[in-house]
Amino acid sequence: MLSFIRRIINSKAGLIVTFIVLGLVAVMFGLGDVSGLRNGNLGKDSVASVGREDVPAADLRQRVQNAWQNARQQQPTLDMVQFVAAGGVDNTLEGIINTNALSQYARMQGMVASTRLVDGRIASIPSVQGVDGKFSQTAYDQLLASQHLSDKQIHEEVARDTLTQHLLDPTFGATQVPLGVAQPYASLLLEKRNGEIGFIDTPAMGKGAAPSDAELATFYKRNIARYTVPERRLIRYAIVTPDQMKAAVTPTDAEIAQAYQASRAKYAPTEKRDLVQVVIADQAAANALAAKVKAGTPIDAATRAIGLEPNVLKAVEKSTYAAQSSPEIANAAFSAAKGAVIGPVRSALGYTVVRVDGIQQIAGKSLEQARPELVTALTAQKTLIAMSNAHDKIDDAIGNRATFDELVRDQKLEAKLSPPLLSNGVNPDDPNSKPDPAFAQVLAAAFGAEKGDEPQIVPFGQGGNSFAIVSLSDIVPAAPRKLADIHDKVASDFVIDRAQRAARQTAIDVVARVNKGMPLAQSLAATRLQLPPSKPIPDVTRLQLANVPRGTPPPPPLVMLFSMKEKTARMLEAPNKAGWYIVYLNHIERGDASKQPGLIDQTRSDLGKAMGQEYAAQFGEAVRRVVGVKKNAKAIADMKAALTGQGGSN
């Protein structure tokens, strides 16, 4: 909630704990990163060493791929180049190092994760549970096979994360914060600041002269990551849909007749009645109530007069009513005329009085009348069985090492080949290409596979009644587009970049003049550019910034306002190279939370959570020093280059 607490959590130390926790969640709640669990010492091929264990480059690469896929669930347009540039490789490596260091330290202290505990944690993973919510050996074996892992590797990794969690849990519990510590922070939330804001927009700088070929070549090389197309994959797939089963699932006359006979009760003529029922324990009271109702008193009024409430039954059948009351009462109620009063009749709960309020005769259906309904139900049933049988047959064939071509041939399916697609389903060579939601599971399977892997069966479409056979055909490594192919795009980017740098220099000059005493509006006018006028920033508190709606971050200029000195100006880059904000802080009014105990209590709670994370971060850093951590900077750099298409191999 609190902005200053956010900064604590997002600090370098806080990130250590963040990635430790993410590592635990990834393993224990779905094995989303399970394909990266590889053991062994690869020596020169390692990106880091933690104590006596190396972190193989293959491990890190696979985990980065998985982390990128997870991140894309929240940001579908995120490509690998952007992910690496945002620290995806470094942060993933930190998570691996922290988990390994803590687990080694735990063993140094004599801590052990028992086989029974590890088995229990594995069994609690949703991916290995059957439809009944219990551990499924079949699901577990399928998971191991799909991720190319052994049972031993899974147990070792879960044991390692269990020890890590046992070390960290006590430190997260440190939530006690004294009042004297919390009150100054709560007062900070009430601090008011005001000022002024101006904007140096990039277009105001003009386009300038057309760039030369040499300038474009230099710019292109310096920004090669911007023009790199991420890894793409060609996917072979065949779709199995219910429509393909039509010939085999059309019900025969014999099946329809058999279904009709099995449902004769459903299609026989029926009678439904509206009944009002009262059950009274005393026979004399029941006799009196029945007499009143027969004399003309409404049954509900007569019932309420003795402190009871009638039970109204609408459109009830005789068999249903007999189960609710008794066969004797049902026989009496369903043999009486409309408006008749039955009873009192002895029942298990006392004496029952019933009035018949309505009678509805429902005609039965002949075989021909029921045929459309029966055909629909039988078709759906036979389709479900046919799809299940086809799925099982294909699954068995895959288990017997059938190839994609053999599966398609045996099932008489149409094989299709996708163009080279990004992981979001877009073909970057087609300007009109858009992601197909129905294709999402196919993409996930293909981007989780390696060349030579066996075919996979995945759901297809939104309805959940179709599936697809998927096989990875080829991988197109990440690579930059040729300058000649994107000349106009690079030229446009060059012009914008040049104007943006000019806007930055202008902003630097404006800030320098303001900090020497010139008013912001006058300093903006001194640029002699067509700029929007400066605007005042009215009083705003830290609490207002902290309480913005979830998912809507506060404006960056206002956030920066609370990290400035009074009577000073600073500049801040606007998104998408649009220009530069100039923020001037005019006045600071200190806050006082002494009369707001609720705010102080909330601050104590938030600080306590941050303090627990800080303790865990400091503990993790100390463990790293004890165990010993070394990084192979060259191997890490080579991996980043390979992932972004700038290395010699993919």
LOZA-95152 format. One record per residue (C-alpha): residue in one letter; x, y, z. Coordinates in Angstrom, 1 decimal, m for minus. Layout:
N
REC  type      px      py      pz
REC     A       X       Y       Z
...
//
This chain:
650
REC  type      px      py      pz
REC     M     0.0     0.0     0.0
REC     L     2.6     2.5     1.1
REC     S     4.9     4.0    m1.6
REC     F     7.9     4.0     0.7
REC     I     7.3     0.4     1.7
REC     R     7.1    m0.5    m2.0
REC     R    10.5     1.0    m2.4
REC     I    11.8    m1.2     0.4
REC     I    10.3    m4.3    m1.2
REC     N    11.6    m3.3    m4.6
REC     S    15.1    m2.6    m3.4
REC     K    18.1    m4.8    m4.4
REC     A    17.8    m6.8    m1.2
REC     G    14.1    m7.1    m1.5
REC     L    14.5    m8.6    m5.0
REC     I    16.6   m11.5    m3.5
REC     V    13.6   m12.6    m1.4
REC     T    11.2   m12.1    m4.2
REC     F    13.0   m14.5    m6.5
REC     I    13.5   m17.0    m3.7
REC     V     9.7   m17.0    m3.1
REC     L     9.0   m17.2    m6.8
REC     G    11.3   m20.2    m7.0
REC     L     9.3   m22.0    m4.3
REC     V     6.0   m21.2    m5.9
REC     A     7.1   m22.3    m9.3
REC     V     8.0   m25.8    m8.0
REC     M     5.3   m26.3    m5.4
REC     F     2.3   m25.0    m7.3
REC     G     2.3   m26.4   m10.7
REC     L     6.0   m27.2   m11.6
REC     G     5.9   m24.4   m14.1
REC     D     9.7   m24.4   m14.2
REC     V    10.1   m28.2   m13.9
REC     S    11.8   m28.6   m17.2
REC     G    14.8   m26.6   m15.9
REC     L    15.6   m29.0   m13.1
REC     R    18.9   m30.5   m14.1
REC     N    21.7   m31.7   m11.9
REC     G    25.4   m32.1   m12.6
REC     N    28.6   m30.1   m12.8
REC     L    29.4   m28.9   m16.3
REC     G    32.5   m26.9   m15.3
REC     K    33.3   m24.4   m18.1
REC     D    29.7   m24.6   m19.3
REC     S    28.5   m23.2   m16.0
REC     V    27.2   m19.7   m15.5
REC     A    27.8   m19.7   m11.8
REC     S    29.0   m21.8    m8.8
REC     V    27.2   m22.0    m5.5
REC     G    29.3   m23.7    m2.9
REC     R    30.2   m27.1    m4.3
REC     E    27.5   m27.0    m7.0
REC     D    27.7   m25.5   m10.4
REC     V    24.7   m23.9   m12.2
REC     P    24.8   m25.3   m15.8
REC     A    24.1   m22.9   m18.6
REC     A    21.5   m25.3   m19.9
REC     D    19.6   m25.0   m16.6
REC     L    19.6   m21.2   m16.7
REC     R    18.6   m21.1   m20.4
REC     Q    15.6   m23.4   m19.8
REC     R    14.5   m21.5   m16.7
REC     V    14.8   m18.2   m18.5
REC     Q    12.5   m19.6   m21.3
REC     N    10.0   m20.7   m18.7
REC     A    10.1   m17.4   m16.8
REC     W     9.5   m15.5   m20.1
REC     Q     6.5   m17.7   m20.9
REC     N     5.1   m17.0   m17.4
REC     A     5.6   m13.3   m17.8
REC     R     3.9   m13.4   m21.2
REC     Q     0.7   m14.6   m19.5
REC     Q     0.5   m11.1   m18.0
REC     Q     2.0    m9.2   m20.9
REC     P     1.3   m11.2   m24.2
REC     T     3.4    m8.8   m26.4
REC     L     6.6    m9.3   m24.3
REC     D     9.3   m10.8   m26.6
REC     M    12.6   m12.3   m25.5
REC     V    14.6    m9.3   m26.4
REC     Q    12.6    m7.1   m24.1
REC     F    12.6    m9.7   m21.4
REC     V    16.3   m10.0   m21.4
REC     A    16.8    m6.2   m21.5
REC     A    14.5    m5.9   m18.4
REC     G    16.8    m8.2   m16.4
REC     G    15.1   m11.6   m17.0
REC     V    18.4   m13.5   m17.2
REC     D    20.0   m11.8   m14.2
REC     N    16.9   m12.1   m12.0
REC     T    16.3   m15.8   m12.9
REC     L    20.0   m16.6   m12.1
REC     E    19.7   m14.8    m8.8
REC     G    16.7   m17.0    m7.9
REC     I    18.6   m20.2    m8.7
REC     I    21.7   m19.0    m6.7
REC     N    19.6   m18.1    m3.7
REC     T    17.7   m21.4    m3.6
REC     N    20.8   m23.4    m4.0
REC     A    22.8   m21.4    m1.4
REC     L    20.0   m21.7     1.2
REC     S    19.5   m25.4     0.7
REC     Q    23.2   m26.1     1.0
REC     Y    23.4   m24.0     4.2
REC     A    20.4   m25.9     5.6
REC     R    22.3   m29.2     5.1
REC     M    25.4   m27.7     6.7
REC     Q    23.2   m27.1     9.8
REC     G    22.0   m30.7     9.8
REC     M    18.5   m30.0     8.4
REC     V    16.9   m32.8     6.5
REC     A    13.7   m33.0     4.3
REC     S    12.3   m36.5     4.9
REC     T    11.2   m38.7     2.1
REC     R     7.7   m38.7     3.4
REC     L     7.5   m34.9     3.6
REC     V     8.8   m34.6     0.0
REC     D     6.4   m37.2    m1.3
REC     G     3.5   m35.3     0.4
REC     R     4.5   m32.0    m1.2
REC     I     4.8   m33.6    m4.6
REC     A     1.4   m35.2    m4.2
REC     S    m0.1   m31.8    m3.4
REC     I     1.0   m30.4    m6.8
REC     P    m2.2   m29.9    m9.0
REC     S    m0.4   m31.2   m12.1
REC     V    m0.1   m34.7   m10.6
REC     Q    m3.6   m35.0    m9.3
REC     G    m6.4   m36.9   m10.9
REC     V   m10.0   m35.7   m11.3
REC     D   m10.7   m36.9    m7.7
REC     G    m8.1   m34.5    m6.4
REC     K    m5.8   m37.3    m5.3
REC     F    m2.3   m38.2    m6.4
REC     S    m2.4   m39.9    m9.8
REC     Q     0.6   m42.1   m10.8
REC     T    m0.4   m41.8   m14.4
REC     A    m0.5   m38.0   m14.3
REC     Y     2.9   m38.0   m12.5
REC     D     4.4   m40.3   m15.1
REC     Q     3.0   m38.2   m17.9
REC     L     4.5   m35.0   m16.3
REC     L     7.9   m36.6   m16.0
REC     A     7.8   m37.8   m19.6
REC     S     6.7   m34.5   m21.0
REC     Q     9.4   m32.6   m19.1
REC     H    12.1   m35.2   m19.7
REC     L    12.8   m35.6   m16.0
REC     S    13.4   m38.5   m13.7
REC     D    11.6   m39.2   m10.4
REC     K    15.0   m38.6    m8.6
REC     Q    15.4   m35.1   m10.1
REC     I    11.9   m34.1    m8.9
REC     H    12.5   m35.3    m5.4
REC     E    15.9   m33.6    m5.2
REC     E    14.5   m30.2    m6.3
REC     V    11.5   m30.4    m4.0
REC     A    13.7   m31.4    m1.1
REC     R    16.0   m28.4    m1.8
REC     D    13.0   m26.0    m1.9
REC     T    11.5   m27.5     1.3
REC     L    14.8   m26.8     3.2
REC     T    14.9   m23.3     1.8
REC     Q    11.3   m22.6     2.9
REC     H    12.0   m23.9     6.4
REC     L    14.9   m21.5     6.7
REC     L    13.0   m18.5     5.5
REC     D     9.6   m18.9     7.2
REC     P    10.8   m17.8    10.7
REC     T    12.3   m14.6     9.3
REC     F     9.1   m13.6     7.5
REC     G     7.3   m13.7    10.8
REC     A     9.1   m10.6    12.1
REC     T     6.2    m8.1    12.1
REC     Q     6.4    m6.2    15.4
REC     V     7.1    m2.5    14.8
REC     P     7.1     0.0    17.8
REC     L     4.8     2.9    17.8
REC     G     7.7     5.3    17.8
REC     V     9.0     3.9    14.6
REC     A     5.6     3.8    12.8
REC     Q     4.4     7.3    13.6
REC     P     7.1     9.2    11.7
REC     Y     6.4     7.0     8.6
REC     A     2.6     7.6     9.0
REC     S     3.3    11.3     9.2
REC     L     5.2    11.1     6.0
REC     L     2.0     9.9     4.3
REC     L     0.2    13.1     5.3
REC     E     3.0    15.3     4.0
REC     K     1.7    17.8     1.4
REC     R     3.7    19.1    m1.6
REC     N     2.8    21.4    m4.5
REC     G     4.7    22.8    m7.4
REC     E     4.7    23.3   m11.2
REC     I     5.2    21.0   m14.2
REC     G     6.3    21.8   m17.8
REC     F     6.8    19.6   m20.8
REC     I     9.4    19.6   m23.6
REC     D     7.8    17.5   m26.4
REC     T    10.0    15.7   m28.9
REC     P     8.1    16.9   m32.0
REC     A     8.9    20.5   m31.1
REC     M    12.5    19.8   m32.0
REC     G    11.7    19.3   m35.7
REC     K    12.8    16.5   m38.0
REC     G    16.1    18.0   m39.1
REC     A    18.1    16.8   m42.1
REC     A    17.6    13.4   m43.6
REC     P    20.1    10.9   m42.1
REC     S    23.0     9.6   m44.2
REC     D    23.6     5.9   m44.9
REC     A    26.5     5.9   m42.5
REC     E    24.4     7.4   m39.7
REC     L    21.7     4.8   m40.3
REC     A    24.2     2.0   m40.3
REC     T    25.7     3.2   m37.0
REC     F    22.3     3.7   m35.4
REC     Y    21.1     0.3   m36.6
REC     K    24.1    m1.5   m35.2
REC     R    23.8     0.4   m31.8
REC     N    20.1    m0.5   m31.6
REC     I    20.3    m4.0   m33.1
REC     A    18.2    m5.5   m30.3
REC     R    15.3    m3.2   m31.3
REC     Y    15.2    m4.8   m34.8
REC     T    15.7    m8.4   m33.7
REC     V    12.9   m10.8   m34.4
REC     P    12.5   m13.2   m31.5
REC     E    12.7   m16.9   m31.9
REC     R     9.9   m18.4   m34.1
REC     R     8.6   m21.9   m34.6
REC     L     7.0   m23.8   m37.4
REC     I     4.3   m26.1   m36.0
REC     R     2.8   m29.2   m37.6
REC     Y    m0.7   m29.9   m36.2
REC     A    m3.9   m31.8   m37.0
REC     I    m7.2   m31.0   m35.3
REC     V    m9.8   m33.6   m34.2
REC     T   m13.3   m32.1   m33.8
REC     P   m16.7   m33.6   m33.1
REC     D   m17.8   m32.7   m36.7
REC     Q   m15.3   m35.3   m38.0
REC     M   m17.2   m38.0   m36.1
REC     K   m20.6   m37.3   m37.6
REC     A   m20.7   m40.5   m39.8
REC     A   m19.8   m42.7   m36.9
REC     V   m22.1   m41.1   m34.2
REC     T   m25.4   m40.8   m36.1
REC     P   m27.9   m42.9   m34.0
REC     T   m29.5   m45.9   m35.7
REC     D   m33.2   m46.7   m35.5
REC     A   m32.5   m49.6   m33.2
REC     E   m30.5   m47.3   m30.8
REC     I   m33.3   m44.8   m30.8
REC     A   m35.9   m47.4   m30.1
REC     Q   m33.8   m48.9   m27.3
REC     A   m33.3   m45.4   m25.7
REC     Y   m37.0   m44.8   m25.9
REC     Q   m37.8   m48.1   m24.1
REC     A   m35.2   m47.2   m21.4
REC     S   m36.9   m43.9   m20.9
REC     R   m40.6   m45.0   m21.1
REC     A   m41.3   m43.4   m17.7
REC     K   m40.0   m40.1   m19.0
REC     Y   m42.3   m40.2   m22.1
REC     A   m45.4   m41.7   m20.5
REC     P   m48.4   m39.5   m19.7
REC     T   m48.0   m37.8   m16.3
REC     E   m50.1   m35.8   m13.9
REC     K   m48.7   m33.0   m11.8
REC     R   m50.5   m31.3    m9.0
REC     D   m50.3   m28.1    m6.9
REC     L   m50.7   m29.0    m3.3
REC     V   m50.8   m27.1     0.0
REC     Q   m49.7   m29.3     2.9
REC     V   m49.8   m28.9     6.7
REC     V   m48.4   m31.4     9.2
REC     I   m49.6   m31.2    12.8
REC     A   m48.4   m33.4    15.7
REC     D   m51.8   m33.3    17.5
REC     Q   m54.7   m35.2    16.0
REC     A   m57.4   m33.0    17.5
REC     A   m55.7   m29.8    16.1
REC     A   m55.4   m31.5    12.8
REC     N   m59.1   m32.4    12.8
REC     A   m60.0   m28.8    13.7
REC     L   m57.9   m27.4    10.9
REC     A   m59.3   m29.8     8.3
REC     A   m62.9   m28.9     9.4
REC     K   m62.2   m25.1     9.1
REC     V   m60.6   m25.5     5.6
REC     K   m63.5   m27.7     4.4
REC     A   m65.9   m25.1     5.7
REC     G   m64.4   m22.5     3.4
REC     T   m61.5   m20.9     5.4
REC     P   m58.4   m20.5     3.3
REC     I   m55.9   m23.1     4.3
REC     D   m53.0   m20.6     4.7
REC     A   m55.1   m18.3     6.9
REC     A   m56.3   m21.2     9.0
REC     T   m52.8   m22.6     9.4
REC     R   m51.3   m19.2    10.4
REC     A   m54.0   m18.8    12.9
REC     I   m52.6   m21.7    14.9
REC     G   m49.0   m20.5    14.6
REC     L   m47.9   m22.7    11.7
REC     E   m46.9   m22.1     8.1
REC     P   m48.3   m24.2     5.1
REC     N   m46.0   m26.0     2.8
REC     V   m46.8   m25.1    m0.9
REC     L   m45.8   m27.7    m3.5
REC     K   m46.0   m26.7    m7.2
REC     A   m46.2   m29.1   m10.1
REC     V   m45.2   m32.2    m8.1
REC     E   m45.6   m35.7    m9.4
REC     K   m47.1   m38.6    m7.5
REC     S   m43.9   m40.5    m7.1
REC     T   m42.0   m37.5    m5.9
REC     Y   m44.7   m36.6    m3.4
REC     A   m44.9   m40.2    m2.1
REC     A   m41.2   m40.1    m1.4
REC     Q   m41.7   m36.8     0.5
REC     S   m44.7   m37.9     2.6
REC     S   m46.0   m41.5     2.3
REC     P   m47.7   m43.7    m0.4
REC     E   m51.0   m43.5     1.5
REC     I   m51.1   m39.7     1.5
REC     A   m50.0   m39.5    m2.1
REC     N   m52.7   m41.9    m3.2
REC     A   m55.3   m39.8    m1.4
REC     A   m54.0   m36.5    m2.8
REC     F   m53.8   m37.7    m6.4
REC     S   m57.2   m39.4    m6.4
REC     A   m59.1   m36.3    m5.1
REC     A   m60.6   m33.6    m7.3
REC     K   m59.3   m30.0    m7.6
REC     G   m60.2   m28.0    m4.4
REC     A   m60.6   m31.1    m2.3
REC     V   m59.3   m31.3     1.3
REC     I   m57.7   m34.6     2.3
REC     G   m57.0   m35.7     5.9
REC     P   m56.0   m35.6     8.5
REC     V   m53.9   m38.7     7.4
REC     R   m51.5   m40.3     9.9
REC     S   m47.9   m39.9     8.9
REC     A   m44.4   m40.4    10.4
REC     L   m44.3   m36.8    11.6
REC     G   m47.9   m36.5    12.8
REC     Y   m51.2   m35.8    11.0
REC     T   m51.2   m34.3     7.5
REC     V   m53.9   m32.1     5.9
REC     V   m53.7   m31.5     2.2
REC     R   m55.6   m29.3    m0.2
REC     V   m55.4   m29.9    m4.0
REC     D   m55.0   m26.5    m5.6
REC     G   m54.3   m27.5    m9.2
REC     I   m54.2   m30.5   m11.6
REC     Q   m52.1   m30.5   m14.7
REC     Q   m52.4   m33.4   m17.2
REC     I   m49.2   m33.9   m19.4
REC     A   m49.6   m36.0   m22.4
REC     G   m47.0   m38.6   m23.2
REC     K   m44.8   m38.8   m26.3
REC     S   m44.7   m41.5   m28.9
REC     L   m41.5   m42.8   m30.3
REC     E   m41.7   m40.5   m33.3
REC     Q   m42.5   m37.5   m31.1
REC     A   m39.6   m38.2   m28.9
REC     R   m37.2   m39.0   m31.8
REC     P   m35.6   m35.5   m32.2
REC     E   m34.8   m35.3   m28.5
REC     L   m33.5   m38.8   m28.4
REC     V   m31.3   m38.2   m31.5
REC     T   m29.8   m35.1   m29.9
REC     A   m29.0   m36.9   m26.7
REC     L   m27.7   m40.1   m28.3
REC     T   m25.5   m38.0   m30.8
REC     A   m24.0   m36.1   m27.9
REC     Q   m23.3   m39.3   m26.0
REC     K   m21.8   m41.2   m28.9
REC     T   m19.7   m38.1   m29.9
REC     L   m18.2   m37.9   m26.4
REC     I   m17.4   m41.6   m26.5
REC     A   m16.0   m41.4   m30.1
REC     M   m13.8   m38.4   m29.2
REC     S   m12.6   m40.1   m26.0
REC     N   m11.8   m43.3   m28.0
REC     A    m9.9   m41.3   m30.6
REC     H    m7.9   m39.4   m27.9
REC     D    m7.0   m42.7   m26.1
REC     K    m6.0   m44.4   m29.4
REC     I    m3.8   m41.5   m30.4
REC     D    m2.3   m41.3   m26.9
REC     D    m1.5   m45.0   m26.9
REC     A     0.1   m44.7   m30.3
REC     I     2.3   m41.8   m29.1
REC     G     3.3   m44.0   m26.2
REC     N     4.3   m46.6   m28.8
REC     R     6.5   m44.0   m30.5
REC     A     4.3   m43.3   m33.4
REC     T     5.4   m40.3   m35.5
REC     F     3.2   m37.4   m36.4
REC     D     2.8   m38.6   m40.0
REC     E     1.8   m42.0   m38.8
REC     L    m0.8   m40.6   m36.4
REC     V    m2.3   m38.4   m39.1
REC     R    m2.4   m41.3   m41.6
REC     D    m4.0   m43.8   m39.3
REC     Q    m6.6   m41.4   m38.1
REC     K    m7.2   m40.0   m41.6
REC     L    m6.6   m36.4   m40.4
REC     E    m5.5   m33.3   m42.3
REC     A    m2.0   m32.2   m41.4
REC     K    m1.3   m28.5   m41.4
REC     L     1.9   m26.5   m41.1
REC     S     1.9   m23.0   m39.5
REC     P     4.1   m20.2   m40.8
REC     P     7.0   m19.2   m38.5
REC     L     5.1   m17.9   m35.4
REC     L     6.2   m16.0   m32.4
REC     S     5.2   m17.4   m29.0
REC     N     2.1   m15.1   m29.0
REC     G     0.9   m16.6   m32.2
REC     V     1.8   m13.7   m34.5
REC     N     3.5   m14.1   m37.8
REC     P     5.9   m11.1   m37.9
REC     D     6.2   m11.4   m41.7
REC     D     2.5   m10.8   m42.1
REC     P     1.3    m7.2   m41.1
REC     N    m2.3    m8.4   m40.7
REC     S    m1.4   m11.4   m38.5
REC     K    m3.3   m11.6   m35.2
REC     P    m3.2   m14.2   m32.4
REC     D    m5.8   m16.9   m32.6
REC     P    m7.2   m17.7   m29.1
REC     A    m8.1   m21.2   m30.2
REC     F    m4.5   m21.8   m31.1
REC     A    m3.1   m20.9   m27.6
REC     Q    m2.6   m24.5   m26.3
REC     V    m1.0   m25.5   m29.6
REC     L     1.5   m22.6   m29.3
REC     A     2.3   m23.5   m25.7
REC     A     3.0   m27.1   m26.5
REC     A     5.2   m26.2   m29.5
REC     F     7.2   m23.6   m27.6
REC     G     7.7   m26.0   m24.7
REC     A     9.1   m28.7   m27.0
REC     E    12.5   m29.4   m28.5
REC     K    13.2   m30.7   m32.0
REC     G    12.7   m34.5   m32.1
REC     D    10.3   m34.6   m29.2
REC     E     7.3   m36.9   m29.6
REC     P     3.9   m35.4   m30.7
REC     Q     1.6   m34.0   m28.0
REC     I    m2.2   m33.9   m27.6
REC     V    m3.6   m30.6   m26.4
REC     P    m7.0   m29.0   m26.1
REC     F    m8.1   m26.9   m29.1
REC     G   m10.5   m24.1   m29.2
REC     Q   m12.7   m22.5   m26.5
REC     G   m15.4   m25.2   m26.2
REC     G   m13.1   m27.9   m24.7
REC     N   m14.6   m30.6   m27.0
REC     S   m11.8   m30.6   m29.6
REC     F    m8.2   m31.5   m29.5
REC     A    m5.1   m31.2   m31.6
REC     I    m2.0   m33.3   m32.3
REC     V     1.0   m31.1   m32.2
REC     S     4.6   m31.6   m33.4
REC     L     7.4   m29.1   m33.6
REC     S     8.6   m28.9   m37.2
REC     D    11.5   m26.4   m37.0
REC     I    12.9   m23.5   m34.9
REC     V    13.9   m20.2   m36.5
REC     P    16.5   m18.6   m34.2
REC     A    16.1   m15.0   m33.1
REC     A    17.9   m12.8   m35.6
REC     P    17.9    m9.1   m36.6
REC     R    16.2    m8.0   m39.8
REC     K    18.4    m6.7   m42.5
REC     L    18.9    m3.0   m42.6
REC     A    17.9    m2.9   m46.3
REC     D    14.5    m4.5   m45.5
REC     I    13.6    m2.0   m42.8
REC     H    15.4     1.1   m44.1
REC     D    12.4     3.4   m43.7
REC     K    11.7     2.2   m40.2
REC     V    15.2     2.7   m39.1
REC     A    15.3     6.1   m40.7
REC     S    12.1     7.1   m38.8
REC     D    13.5     5.8   m35.5
REC     F    16.8     7.7   m36.1
REC     V    14.9    11.0   m36.6
REC     I    12.8    10.5   m33.5
REC     D    15.9     9.5   m31.5
REC     R    17.8    12.6   m32.6
REC     A    14.8    14.8   m31.8
REC     Q    14.5    13.1   m28.4
REC     R    18.1    13.8   m27.6
REC     A    17.7    17.4   m28.6
REC     A    14.6    17.6   m26.3
REC     R    16.7    16.2   m23.5
REC     Q    19.4    18.8   m23.9
REC     T    16.7    21.5   m24.0
REC     A    15.3    20.1   m20.8
REC     I    18.7    20.1   m19.1
REC     D    19.0    23.8   m20.0
REC     V    15.5    24.6   m18.7
REC     V    16.2    22.8   m15.4
REC     A    19.6    24.6   m15.0
REC     R    18.0    28.0   m15.4
REC     V    15.2    27.2   m12.9
REC     N    17.6    26.0   m10.3
REC     K    19.5    29.3   m10.6
REC     G    16.3    31.2    m9.8
REC     M    14.4    31.7   m13.1
REC     P    10.6    30.9   m12.9
REC     L     9.7    27.7   m14.9
REC     A     7.4    29.5   m17.2
REC     Q    10.1    32.1   m18.1
REC     S    12.7    29.3   m18.6
REC     L    10.4    27.5   m21.0
REC     A     9.7    30.6   m23.0
REC     A    13.5    31.2   m23.3
REC     T    13.8    28.0   m25.4
REC     R    11.9    29.9   m28.2
REC     L    10.0    26.7   m29.0
REC     Q     6.3    26.1   m29.4
REC     L     5.9    24.3   m26.1
REC     P     2.7    23.8   m24.0
REC     P     2.5    26.2   m21.0
REC     S     3.5    25.0   m17.6
REC     K     0.8    24.0   m15.2
REC     P     0.5    24.2   m11.4
REC     I     0.6    21.0    m9.3
REC     P    m1.9    21.5    m6.4
REC     D    m1.3    20.1    m2.9
REC     V    m0.9    16.3    m3.0
REC     T     0.0    13.9    m0.2
REC     R     1.9    10.6    m0.2
REC     L    m1.3     9.0     1.0
REC     Q    m3.1    10.0    m2.1
REC     L    m0.5     8.5    m4.3
REC     A    m0.5     5.3    m2.2
REC     N    m4.3     5.0    m2.5
REC     V    m4.6     5.1    m6.3
REC     P    m6.8     2.4    m7.7
REC     R    m5.1    m1.0    m8.0
REC     G    m3.6    m1.5   m11.5
REC     T    m3.3     2.2   m12.0
REC     P     0.2     3.5   m11.0
REC     P     0.4     7.1    m9.8
REC     P     1.8     9.6   m12.4
REC     P     5.6     9.4   m12.4
REC     P     6.0    13.2   m12.2
REC     L     4.0    13.2    m8.9
REC     V     6.1    10.3    m7.6
REC     M     9.3    12.2    m8.4
REC     L     7.9    15.3    m6.6
REC     F     8.3    13.4    m3.3
REC     S    12.0    12.8    m3.9
REC     M    13.0    16.4    m4.5
REC     K    14.2    19.3    m2.4
REC     E    12.1    22.4    m2.0
REC     K    12.6    25.2    m4.6
REC     T    14.4    22.9    m7.1
REC     A    13.5    21.4   m10.5
REC     R    14.2    18.0   m12.0
REC     M    13.6    16.4   m15.4
REC     L    11.9    13.1   m16.1
REC     E    11.7    11.2   m19.4
REC     A     8.1    10.7   m20.8
REC     P     7.2     7.2   m22.2
REC     N     7.7     6.3   m25.8
REC     K    10.3     9.1   m26.4
REC     A     7.5    11.6   m26.3
REC     G     9.6    14.2   m24.5
REC     W    10.7    15.3   m21.0
REC     Y     8.8    16.5   m18.0
REC     I    10.2    19.4   m16.0
REC     V     9.0    19.2   m12.4
REC     Y     9.4    22.1    m9.9
REC     L     8.8    21.6    m6.2
REC     N     7.5    24.8    m4.7
REC     H     6.6    24.0    m1.1
REC     I     6.6    21.1     1.5
REC     E     4.1    21.0     4.4
REC     R     5.0    18.4     7.0
REC     G     2.4    15.9     8.1
REC     D     1.4    14.9    11.6
REC     A    m0.3    11.5    12.2
REC     S    m0.4    11.7    16.0
REC     K    m4.2    12.3    15.9
REC     Q    m4.8     9.4    13.4
REC     P    m4.3     6.2    15.3
REC     G    m5.9     4.1    12.5
REC     L    m3.3     5.3    10.0
REC     I    m0.5     4.6    12.4
REC     D    m1.8     1.0    13.0
REC     Q    m2.0     0.4     9.2
REC     T     1.5     1.8     8.8
REC     R     2.8    m0.5    11.6
REC     S     1.2    m3.5     9.8
REC     D     2.7    m2.6     6.4
REC     L     6.1    m1.9     7.9
REC     G     6.0    m5.2     9.7
REC     K     5.5    m7.1     6.4
REC     A     8.4    m5.2     4.8
REC     M    10.6    m5.8     7.8
REC     G    10.0    m9.5     7.7
REC     Q    11.1    m9.5     4.0
REC     E    14.1    m7.3     4.8
REC     Y    15.2    m9.8     7.5
REC     A    14.8   m12.6     5.0
REC     A    16.9   m10.7     2.4
REC     Q    19.7   m10.0     4.8
REC     F    19.7   m13.6     6.0
REC     G    19.9   m14.8     2.4
REC     E    22.8   m12.4     1.7
REC     A    24.7   m13.7     4.7
REC     V    24.1   m17.3     3.6
REC     R    25.5   m16.5     0.2
REC     R    28.7   m15.3     1.8
REC     V    29.0   m18.4     4.0
REC     V    28.4   m20.8     1.1
REC     G    30.3   m18.9    m1.5
REC     V    29.0   m17.7    m4.8
REC     K    30.9   m17.0    m8.1
REC     K    29.5   m15.9   m11.4
REC     N    30.9   m16.5   m14.9
REC     A    30.3   m13.1   m16.5
REC     K    31.3   m14.2   m20.0
REC     A    29.0   m17.2   m20.0
REC     I    26.1   m15.0   m18.8
REC     A    26.8   m12.4   m21.5
REC     D    27.0   m15.1   m24.2
REC     M    23.7   m16.5   m23.1
REC     K    22.0   m13.1   m23.3
REC     A    23.4   m12.6   m26.8
REC     A    22.2   m16.0   m27.9
REC     L    18.7   m15.5   m26.5
REC     T    18.4   m12.1   m28.2
REC     G    19.8   m13.4   m31.6
REC     Q    23.1   m11.5   m31.3
REC     G    25.3   m14.6   m30.6
REC     G    26.8   m17.0   m33.0
REC     S    24.2   m19.7   m32.1
REC     N    20.7   m20.1   m30.7
//
